[in-house]
Amino acid sequence: MVHLAVPVRNALKVLRAQRSWTQARLAEELGVSRQTVNALEAGRYDPSLPLAFTIARVFGLTIEEIFFPDDEAS
């Protein structure tokens, strides 16, 4: 079986900072815990597709503008 997972990075921390939002505020907007936001920003957790769509909607961006391949990962 071939492993096709591609490491993904995101711009959540930058987008959140641009709005002067705390992790708690973003968590409230997304309907998740602050710990989930922390894990997303740190790259320890990849969001489900529904959560990725919610994140995109909250920021008024496309999923591709927020999440992108980690070209530095091997």
N, C-alpha and C positions, 0 to 999 in steps of 0.2 A: 504494500500500500504506500502510495506517495503522499507525503505531508505537504499540503499546499498553503498552510497558514503563512501569511505575510505579516511581519511585525508592523504595528501601526503606531504612529505618534499623533498627538492632537494639539490644538491651539487653545484648549480650555482655559488654562491659567492666564494667558495673555488676554483673551476675550473677556474673562471675568474681571481682570484688573482694569481694562479699558472702561468698564462700567462702574468701577469702584465697589464691586460686590464682594462680600465675604463668601467663603465656601458655604456657610450656612444659608446665605441668601440664595445662592445658585441652587443649592439642594432643595430649598423650598420651592423655587420656580420649577424645578424638574420633578418634584415629588419623590425625591430619594433622600437618603441620609447624608449628612456632612461627610461621613467616612467614605461613602461611595464616591462623592466628588473628589475627595482627597486621593483615593485609589485611581480614579480616572486620570487626574492631573499627573500623578506620579507614574502612569503607565503600567500599574499593577493590575488593572482591570480594563477589559474591553467591553464597551456597552453592548447590550442587545440591540437588535435593529430598531425595535420600537423606541428605546431610549435614545438612540442616535438621532432618530427623526425628531423626537421631542427637543433634544439639545439644539438641533438645527433650527427648529421653529422658534425657540426661545431667543436665539441670537439673530434670527432673520437671515440665516445663511444656508447654503447647501451643505450636505454631509461632507462632500469633497473639500469644501473650504475649511472644515474643522478637523477632519481626520485625513491623514495622508500616510503613505508608506514610509517606513523608517529605512532610508537608504543606507544608513550607517550600520544597521544590524546585518548579521550574516546568516 
